[in-house]
Structure formats: structure tokens, C-alpha cells
Amino acid sequence: MKLPVYDIEGKKTSVEVELKKEVFGVEPNYPLIHQAVKVYLANQRQGTAKAKGRSETAFSTRKLFRQKGTGGARRGDRRSPVLVGGGKSFGPSPRDYSMKMNKKQKLLARISAYSDKAAGSNIFIIDNFMFETPKTAKFVNVLSGMELLGKKVLVVLDTYSSVDEDAKFNNTVNVIKSVLNIKNTNIQLADTVSTYEIMNADCLVIQKDALQTIDRVNE
């Protein structure tokens, strides 16, 4: 599959890039994608919700009223769940919601997600460009030129660390800051993007250099 490369103004150029078949051309495994999304969302949960039970409230255990004849509910001490401030019946307690998934399953799920987007013609390749300073309006013009403004867009950048060229690292930081304020637009690095983030977007805008990183990470 060959796709055209868009320039800084969001216009098609004569340059084309070929997507790797092993990453963007496989038959999507949707059950595995579903599992990967469930694992991702479960691992985002803190599991810190807590309500005091009957035994944890700071009240006396003395029975306030006799069992019968009051016309009210048959309750015992001040800790009763039927009273305001009493213990919570079957309330939440801290728990671990985390789930695990095999490495090969994660890999196949991510490849399936890429292939699903490619099959729907929802992948756009953008040329490498420099942002000297964060500029949201500049990236809005890019998306507007590509007719993607208003859609749920995931921008995938190549990964540069502080040990690489300073210009590339600073450019990545500036692009990230430029995209963060755009509505319905998310941005991730090519080596850390998840299956959920890929499937949650309507379309992917992938930096040209990021294709090599995507191929390397998904080998």
C-alpha cells in the first residue's frame, strides 16, 4: 500500500511512501483488539474507592431501642446502615483492577489496529517539519488543509530522546505542545502508542520518520 505524503500546509505532494504489509496489511484480529482495549482501560483504574463498613464507624455498639413496638425498622446500634452516618452495606473497598496480556498478544492487537485503520483509508502520512516554538494555530492549519479538523485524530510522532540531536528533540516537544490544545486531537510517540489510542481515533496522522519506528517496534 502506497500513500501520499502531505506537506506543512496539509496538501498532497508528489512523494509517496509504502506501508509495510506485515504491520498495515494483515487481517485484523478483532477479538484480540477488544481484549487489548479492556486490559488498557482496566489498568487505568486506580481502585482506591473506599466506604466504611459497619465495623469501621466510630459509634457505640449499644442497642438504642427495643426490638419491637417502636413502629420503626428493627435496628441495633448507631452503626446501623439504615441511619445517616452509619456503616455502608456492601460498600466499595480498595482493589486491584489491573489485567495482564501476553507480549505477543499485545503486538498482534496493535498490528491489527493499524491494519484496521489502513483498510478504512484512515491513515495519513505527514512530512517532517520543524516547529521552532509551540504554535497551535500552525498545526490547526495542517489539519484543516487535510480536511481532518473536527475529527478524532491521533498524531503519531517519531521518538527522539534528549541524547539525540537537540533540534529534533526540541521539535518533538514543540509539536506535542502545539497539538495538546486542539479539540478531539491526541498525540503519541510511535514506540509507546497503544491499541486503545489507535482504535479510539477516527484517523491517524503519522509523521514520515515515525514509520520506521513503527515497523521496528512491531517486528
N, C-alpha and C positions, 0 to 999 in steps of 0.2 A: 504494500500500500504506500503510495506516494502522496504527500500533502504539500501544498504551497506554504511558503514562509511569509508571514506578514511583517511589515516594517513598523517603525516607531509611530507612524500615523495611522496604523490599523489597515493599511492597504496591502493587497496581494503583490508579491514580487515574482519575478521570473524564476527564482530559486525554489527548488523542491527538495524535500528530504524524504527518505524511505524509512518507514517504521519497521522495526524488527518483528518478523512474523511470530517468533516464539513468545513475544510479550503482548503484541497488539493484534494477533491474528488467530488465537486459539478459540476453541468452543467454550463459552463461559459456563462455569460450574456454579449455577445459582444457589443450590443448597449450601455450598461452601461459602459463598458470598454472604448468605444470610447468617451463617454461623459466625463468620468473622465480624459482622456488624454487631451481633448480640454480644460477643466477647468484648468488643471495643466499648460499647455502651455500658456493659456491666462493670468494666474496670474503671469507668469514670465516676461511679458511685462511691461516696465516702463511707456510707454505712455507719454514721455517727448518731442517728436519731435515737433518742432515749426518753422514756417516760417512767416515772416512779411507780412501782407496783405497790400493793397494799402493805407489804412488809417493810417498805423503804420510807414511808411517810413518817414524819415526826409527831405522832399523836399518841395519846394513851390508848391502851387496849381495853379500857373499862367499857362495859356494855352500858350505853347511855339510857336505854329504855327497856321496859319489859318486852318479852317476845310478842305477846298478843294484847289486844284490847286498845291499842293506840289509834287504830284506823289507818296507820301508815305502813310503809314497807317493813318487812322483818329484817332489820339491820342490827349489827352489833356495835362495834366501836366507831370512833371518829374516823378511822381509816377506810371505812366502807366506800366502795366505788360509787354508790348512789348519792353520796354527799359531795358538795363542791369542795375541792381541796383534798379529797380522798384519793386513794390509790387508783391507778388506771387499770382497767381489766384488759388483759391481752394487749398491753401497750408495746410499742417498738423497743427494741434493745439493740445495742451495737452489734454489728455482724459484718462479716467479710463477704462482699458480693463478687469478688474477683474470680475470673474464669481463665482457664488456660487453653491454648491452642497450639498444636504442633507447628514447628517451624516450616515444614514443607506445606502444611495446610494453609498457613498464612501467606506463603509465597504464591501458591496456586490461586488463592482467593484474590490476591492483589492483581495478578496477571489476568484473571477472569474479569475483574472490574475494568482494567484498561481495555481489554478486548471488547467488552460491552459498549464502552464509550466510542471505540473506534468503529464498531459495527453500525452504530447510530449516527456516524459522521459528526460526532460531538467533540472532536479533538482539533485544536488549532495550534499551530506552531508559530511562535513569535521570535523574531530575530533578536540577537543580543544587543542591548543598548545600555548606555550609561546614564545614570541619574546622579548628577553632582550633588544635589540636595534633595530631600524628600519633597515631592510635588504631587499631591493627589490629583490636581486638575490635569496634569500631564498624562497620567495613566487612565483617567476618565476619557480623555480624547482617544486613547488607544482602543479602549473597549467600545467606544461609540463608533469609531471607524470600522471595527469588525462586526458591528451590529449585535453586540453582546451585552450592552448596557441594560440593566434591569433584570437580566437572567442570573441564576445562581451559578457563579463562575468560580472555579478553583484554578488559581495561578500556581504553577509548579516551577520553581526556580532551581537552578543548579546549586550545589553546595560548595560554599567557599568558607574556609576557616581563617582565623587570624594569622596562621602561619603561611598562608598563600599570599599572593600579591595584594598589597594594601588597597589598590584601586578596585579590584574585584570584590574584596570583602566589603569595603565601604559601599560599593554599588549595590550589593545584595541587601545590606541594611537599609539603604535609602529606598529601594524598591519595596521592601516589606513595609516600611513606614508609609509609603505612598498608597499602598493598597488597603491598609487596615481601615481607613475611614470610608471606603466605598461600600455602599449598601449591597447586601447579597453577594459580596465578593470575599473569598477566603484565599489565603496564600500559604503554601507549604514548601518545604525543601524536598528535592527529588528522592533523597535517601531515607526520609522519615515519614513520608505521606502514607496514610493508612487506607485500607479498603473502604472504611466508612466515609472518609472525606472525599474519596473519588466518587462513590455512588451517591453521596448527598448533593453533589453538584450537577447542574444541567449540562455543563460543558467544561472541558479542560483547556486552559491556555498554557502551553508548555514552552518554556524557554528552549531555544535551539540547543544550547550546550547541555541542558538537562537530560536530553535523550540518551546521551552516552552513560550518564549516571543511572538512569532508569534501567537501561539494558544491563549494566554491571550489577546493580542491586538485585535484579530479578533473574539472574542466571541460575 
